[in-house]
């Protein structure tokens, strides 16, 4: 058929087509938005308690890096990372900058990845951050925000351990040599007047370094008598018959201690401060959203854990674990020196100089934008 055989539309027909196309645009944009990263929601979400994630403030401007590599643990103590990635808060702030994720079992491995340039920003416990900062003479990383407090417990076999004194002579697991819980247990053991070789874990208490993923199986098999672990591992052990002997928060003033900080490679911070600021903006917004939407945030975190570990947490584990964790932006810097003192006391670290370990400049800029008070580096910052 020749082109001349197709009649050209008249003005009325063209006008109708334009009107129809314009009417379809909102539907098209809505469909595209629904395909956004982490934007999928169930149909029965309550808009008043679970509002849609806010529009990106940085998505209209191209940032200085095409990609940012983020590391975190598949633990509820890393709820900010879990929920922020699920809901898309970080991606909204980063705009066209892509997120590459990596997960770790414990802090020392994550520090190795940061030092090797495999990740740029990470959620991590204070002890590995302090250790990494000290070993590099302050050249590799900075703590740029807080993320969570609490969520760590000593859980034990009640048939073998009934009191704190009964821990002596028993086998207690921690996630990894030198990680935050390992340091805390070693320091607590010393406070009891007992002795343990920090490297081997041998002594009045046998400290068994065990991956969190297999700790519950080790407990069921009788290979360990208890564990000093973060959530949700602590509550998993309780569901297997263990009991909470000690909540670490009771050892700290105001029952607050930093369990998770946000760190950044100093090289990446210098080269891409706009990207770091975008991640921090996403972190602050995520924490505010978690505190305003606890049940939905808990479900989000569990969804992410299912993706990462192939198994969701049952309510008997999820609910008590979630209640014991507080998300926050304040890094609780005044506890950093005490964390470092614990590592020194345990024999894992020489007395460190922590001056400059915190760089809270960008965090405080973001907090000011949100109408929130600045947080303090307790004399260990660069401002």
BELKA-V983020 format. One record per run of one state. SS is the DSSP state (~ for helix, > for strand, _ for the rest). FROM is the first residue (numbers start at 1). TO is the last residue. Records with the same first field share a line. If there is no record, write none. Layout:
# BELKA-V983020
SS->FROM-TO  FROM-TO
This chain:
# BELKA-V983020
_->1-2  6-10  35-66  74-75  88-88  95-97  105-106  116-120  125-125  136-140  151-151  157-163  168-170  175-179  192-195  197-202  204-205  210-211  222-225  231-232  240-242  252-252  256-257  272-272  293-293  310-314  324-324  328-332  347-357  359-360  370-380  382-383
~->3-5  11-34  76-87  89-94  107-115  126-135  164-167  180-191  212-221  233-239  248-251  253-255  266-271  273-292  294-309  315-323  333-346  361-369
>->67-73  98-104  121-124  141-150  152-156  171-174  196-196  203-203  206-209  226-230  243-247  258-265  325-327  358-358  381-381
